[in-house]
Amino acid sequence: MIRKFEENDLTDIMKLWLDTNISAHDFIPEDYWKNNFEMVKEILPQAEVYVFEEETDGVIVGFVGLTDNYIAGIFVRNDYQAKGIGSQLLDYIKEIKPSLKLSVYEKNTSAIDFYKKAGFVIESENIDEDNNEKEFTMSWDM
C-alpha cells in the first residue's frame, strides 16, 4: 500500500535511507551517508514523501522523496528489492507529476537501468562536488 508520509514514519524511513544508501553506493565511504543523516532527517519532512507499507503488518519497506518534480530518491529495503516495489512507487508519482527529474551516480548501474526501463533518459552528466563522483541527470515526461 502506498500512502503519504506521516511524522511517526520518520525513524523507520531514515533507517531505510541510511541502509539502502550504504548498500547501493559501496563506492562512496559509509561515513558520507552517516555524516549527512541528521541533515536529511531534518529536511525530509518538508519534502513530498510517499511510503510503501506492507499490508500484512504495516512495516514500511520503501519510500520515495520528491521536491516539486525532482526525485530525491526511491528507497526499498534490501530484502524487498526486485519485487516491484520501486516500480510501484515510481508509477504512483508518475500519475501525479507530468514530468520528473533525478540524479543518479554513474556507478549505480542498476538504478540507471531501472530508470531507463521506466522511460527516463540521460539529459546530462556532471560531478557531485560532495564526493567527486560522476552522476547523470535523468528526466521523464508524460
GILIN-V180815 format. One record per residue. N is the residue number from 1. RES is the residue in three letters. PHI is phi in whole degrees, -180 to 180 (999 if undefined). D_LAST is the distance of its C-alpha to the last C-alpha in Angstrom with 1 decimal. Layout:
# GILIN-V180815
n: {N:N}
res: {RES:RES}
phi: {PHI:PHI}
d_last: {D_LAST:D_LAST}
This chain:
# GILIN-V180815
n: {1:2:3:4:5:6:7:8:9:10:11:12:13:14:15:16:17:18:19:20:21:22:23:24:25:26:27:28:29:30:31:32:33:34:35:36:37:38:39:40:41:42:43:44:45:46:47:48:49:50:51:52:53:54:55:56:57:58:59:60:61:62:63:64:65:66:67:68:69:70:71:72:73:74:75:76:77:78:79:80:81:82:83:84:85:86:87:88:89:90:91:92:93:94:95:96:97:98:99:100:101:102:103:104:105:106:107:108:109:110:111:112:113:114:115:116:117:118:119:120:121:122:123:124:125:126:127:128:129:130:131:132:133:134:135:136:137:138:139:140:141:142}
res: {MET:ILE:ARG:LYS:PHE:GLU:GLU:ASN:ASP:LEU:THR:ASP:ILE:MET:LYS:LEU:TRP:LEU:ASP:THR:ASN:ILE:SER:ALA:HIS:ASP:PHE:ILE:PRO:GLU:ASP:TYR:TRP:LYS:ASN:ASN:PHE:GLU:MET:VAL:LYS:GLU:ILE:LEU:PRO:GLN:ALA:GLU:VAL:TYR:VAL:PHE:GLU:GLU:GLU:THR:ASP:GLY:VAL:ILE:VAL:GLY:PHE:VAL:GLY:LEU:THR:ASP:ASN:TYR:ILE:ALA:GLY:ILE:PHE:VAL:ARG:ASN:ASP:TYR:GLN:ALA:LYS:GLY:ILE:GLY:SER:GLN:LEU:LEU:ASP:TYR:ILE:LYS:GLU:ILE:LYS:PRO:SER:LEU:LYS:LEU:SER:VAL:TYR:GLU:LYS:ASN:THR:SER:ALA:ILE:ASP:PHE:TYR:LYS:LYS:ALA:GLY:PHE:VAL:ILE:GLU:SER:GLU:ASN:ILE:ASP:GLU:ASP:ASN:ASN:GLU:LYS:GLU:PHE:THR:MET:SER:TRP:ASP:MET}
phi: {999:-105:-147:-69:-57:-121:-54:-75:-84:-56:-60:-65:-75:-70:-63:-62:-58:-66:-61:-74:-64:-64:-75:-79:-122:-67:-87:-115:-56:-54:-61:-57:-71:-64:-70:-96:-56:-65:-64:-65:-60:-75:-90:-56:-62:-83:-81:-91:-125:-123:-110:-105:-113:-63:-69:-72:-126:74:-77:-80:-116:-167:-161:-129:-118:-129:-126:56:-106:-98:-83:-71:168:-116:-125:-131:-51:-51:-77:-114:-71:66:-121:90:-70:-61:-65:-64:-63:-65:-60:-60:-76:-65:-72:-110:-126:-76:-152:-141:-133:-163:-118:-143:-68:-56:-76:-90:-63:-66:-68:-60:-62:-58:-70:-62:-61:-88:97:-79:-125:-76:-98:-161:-134:-155:-111:-74:-66:-70:-141:59:-96:-72:-137:-106:-96:-120:-141:-140:-128:-58}
d_last: {23.6:21.0:22.2:22.3:24.6:28.2:30.8:33.0:30.2:30.7:33.4:31.7:28.4:30.3:32.3:29.2:27.7:31.0:31.6:28.2:28.2:31.7:31.1:27.8:29.2:32.7:32.8:32.9:36.1:35.9:37.5:34.4:32.5:35.7:36.3:32.8:33.1:34.6:32.3:29.2:31.0:31.7:28.2:26.1:27.0:25.5:22.0:19.5:20.5:19.9:22.6:22.9:26.4:28.5:29.4:32.9:34.1:31.6:31.3:28.2:27.1:23.7:21.6:18.6:19.2:16.9:17.9:15.4:12.1:14.4:15.2:19.0:19.3:19.0:22.6:24.1:27.9:29.4:31.0:27.7:25.6:24.4:24.4:20.7:20.7:18.4:15.9:16.4:16.0:12.8:11.4:13.0:11.4:7.7:9.0:10.3:8.3:5.3:6.0:8.8:12.0:15.1:18.5:20.2:23.7:24.4:27.0:24.6:23.8:22.9:20.1:18.8:19.0:17.2:14.2:14.2:14.5:11.3:9.4:10.4:12.5:15.7:15.7:19.3:22.2:24.9:27.7:27.6:30.7:31.6:32.4:32.1:29.5:27.0:23.4:20.0:17.2:13.9:10.3:6.8:3.8:0.0}
